[in-house]
Every structure is written in structure tokens, then in C-alpha cells.
């Protein structure tokens, strides 16, 4: 099965840049695009030029005062104390020139992807510049100025009235999106992430299930540090299948952070490239089964921009098109071009060697612990099934 798929991209995605030594570096999107082109998998006819989000669109999920503060900060007109009130000017989210314009483009890129899918121009769309899931209504957080996922879902609810399932496999909890829809029964959020005991933002506990009408539409599976492929995929596949069957969405949005990889410098999970094949493959399968193919995929975290992110994100595009995952050797032309700039030796193959990292002595304990967390997270669904069978 081949699918009509759109790749949302503009070179200006790299304008979202805090400073040279900041871990969030959108060159990873350029690296991915060029890897796909070198592999013969991305043609110019599939590229969709994005637009910027308007202030009215941003205000679907962000306060006008906050948007104004971001605008002024990008012009050097916000004092340090005021900036800190809005989460800007911090170590995580420093001020940079024209930050509003750069962030509004990332949000607009997600809205472009949404319209392309929901207007029937393509079946699936990929916006690797998006996935900034930590932004809040009145505050920046965790490298995220505006929350394109939250704005995008509000945009869908307003303009299409679709029920939205948001699935987040970033190693960090998708807190900003979860809280934006915590009392909304028409938006279901599922986040599979490293436990907040060790990692920012410290949220995403199993008992965060939603409030009022939204109770029962928030799902979290906080997995243990050093979780490896088998346990990660067991949790992901079980949770996604049960939640999508329970919620029956009209459209699926996935956030595809690539920071669950063992090489990522900011997290403690031990995933390999194997998980980054299966994550989009299941999303593709379930989107066709439940949503007539309506699937928008976003980027997200991923801080080894040379060895990990381009390989991981390229697999999303291949699978979105209904093709097999990339195998074998990476293209020589891509390796030769980018090895000159890379501070690390680039991998030569799509897959990681079997002995890429030292064995984890607690593997069985970690797996059992994750299974218990999964069971607890899905208990609400299991109880509902029991009730319905009476």
C-alpha cells in the first residue's frame, strides 16, 4: 500500500535557534531532509511550503499577553524579570532575535500539515519542525516557546470538529499538550516517557487521568530509566492499541521525539533504531484502521542530531508512504558531506550494531516494573470493558 504523503518544510525552520551551544538544534531537520533526498525517498513534489501561524491562531492555546511578550522579547524590549515571568530568558529557553516569528513558523507548519490532511490533499503529513510539547498557555518551557501540538489540536476542534488522539513517544512527558486538554472529552492524550523521577518535566504520572468531562481521556505510561527496545515496544503497542480502540478518534497526531535512543545526551532510556521503525509503523496501521488514514506526525525531542535523529525521523517518512523501513548502508554522499561538520563519527548503517551499549543488569526488573505501570495506566479501560460485558 502506497500513500499520498506530504513533507512540510522550509529552510527557515533553522531560524528557531537559541544559541550555538544549546541542545535544541533544528539543523536536525535539514540533516533528515537531505538524508531522505540522498536515499531517493523524498522528491520536491512531496514538499509542502508552510505558512506562519497568525496571532488569532496562536491565541487558541496561548494568552495574548504572552504572545505580545514573546514578540517584544524578540526585539530586545522585555526586561529580564518580565521575561522570567513568561519562562523566556531562562537557560532552557533563552531569548533570541525574532523569536516570535521563528516560533510562529513552526506552529504554522503544523497547521499546514493539518489542513493538507483534513482537506484531503494528502493522507498523511510530516512536520519534523514541530512537536514542541512543553509550551503552556502563558509560559515557555523546555525549549518550547509556542506549543504547536496544542494550537494544532485546538485548530482541529474549532475548524473540523474532529475527535483527536494525540500520542507522544518523546522521552520527556508531553505535559503542555496534556494540560491544555485535561478537561476535554474530545481530545485523548497518550504519553509514553521516561519516569519523571529522573527527568524533566517531572510530570506524567499514571494517576493524571483528566478532570471533569475530560476524566478518562489522559493516559500516561512512565517507563523506568534504562528501558530497552523490547519493553518499550511492549508498552507502546499495548497502550496505543487499547487507547485507540477505547477512544475511536477521527484523526491521530503523533509526536515523534527521538530522544529515547541510548545515545541521546539528555535522557536515560536505551532504545535503538528498532523502536523508531515500529513507532510510526503502528501509527500508520491504526490511522488507516480507525481514521481513514488521517495522521499528522510531528518531530519533538532528539539531541544527538548527527547519529540518531536523521536516521530515526527518516523512517517515519518511509513508513508514511507505505514503504518498508530503510535498511543497509546510509548513502555515501550524505556521509561524505556531513562528516566534515559532525563532531562525532557518523554511523554508516541505518541500524545500530547488536553490541552498541553495555548490557543492562536490571533488564528483567525494569521490564516487570514497566508491565505493572502499563497495567495500572490502562486499568480504567479494563474496568470499562468489564462493566460493558456485564
C-alpha positions, 0 to 999 in steps of 0.5 A: 500500500502506497500513500499520498504523503506530504513533507512540510518544510522550509529552510527557515525552520533553522531560524528557531535557534537559541544559541550555538551551544544549546541542545535544541538544534533544528539543523536536525531537520535539514540533516533528515531532509537531505538524508531522505533526498540522498536515499531517493525517498523524498522528491520536491513534489512531496514538499509542502511550503508552510505558512506562519501561524497568525496571532488569532491562531496562536491565541487558541492555546496561548494568552495574548499577553504572552504572545505580545511578550514573546514578540517584544522579547524578540526585539530586545524590549522585555526586561529580564524579570518580565521575561522570567515571568513568561519562562523566556530568558531562562537557560532552557529557553533563552531569548533570541532575535525574532523569536516570535516569528521563528516560533510562529513558523513552526506552529504554522507548519503544523497547521499546514500539515493539518489542513493538507490532511483534513482537506484531503490533499494528502493522507498523511503529513510530516512536520519534523519542525514541530512537536514542541510539547512543553509550551503552556498557555502563558509560559515557555518551557523546555525549549518550547516557546509556542506549543504547536501540538496544542494550537494544532489540536485546538485548530482541529476542534474549532475548524473540523470538529474532529475527535483527536488522539494525540500520542507522544513517544518523546522521552520527556512527558508531553505535559503542555499538550496534556494540560491544555486538554485535561478537561476535554472529552474530545481530545485523548492524550497518550504519553509514553516517557521516561519516569519523571523521577529522573527527568524533566518535566517531572510530570506524567504520572499514571494517576493524571487521568483528566478532570471533569468531562475530560476524566478518562481521556489522559493516559500516561505510561512512565517507563523506568530509566534504562528501558530497552527496545523490547519493553518499550515496544511492549508498552507502546503497542499495548497502550496505543492499541487499547487507547485507540480502540477505547477512544475511536478518534477521527484523526491521530497526531503523533509526536515523534521525539527521538530522544529515547535512543541510548545515545541521546545526551539528555535522557536515560532510556536505551532504545535503538533504531528498532523502536523508531521503525515500529513507532510510526509503523503502528501509527500508520496501521491504526490511522488507516484502521480507525481514521481513514488514514488521517495522521499528522506526525510531528518531530519533538525531542532528539539531541544527538542530531548527527547519529540518531535523529536523521536516521530515526525521523527518516523512517517515519517518512518511509513508513508514511508512504507505505514503504518498508523501513530503510535498511543497509548502508546510509548513502555515501554522499550524505556521509561524505558531506556531513562528516566534515561538520559532525563532531562525532563519527557518523554511523554508516548503517541505518541500524545500530550494531547488536553490541552498541551499549553495555548490557543492562543488569536490571533488564528483567526488573525494569521490564516487570516494573514497566508491565505493572505501570502499563497495567495500572495506566490502562486499568480504567479501560479494563474496568470499562470493558468489564462493566460493558460485558456485564 
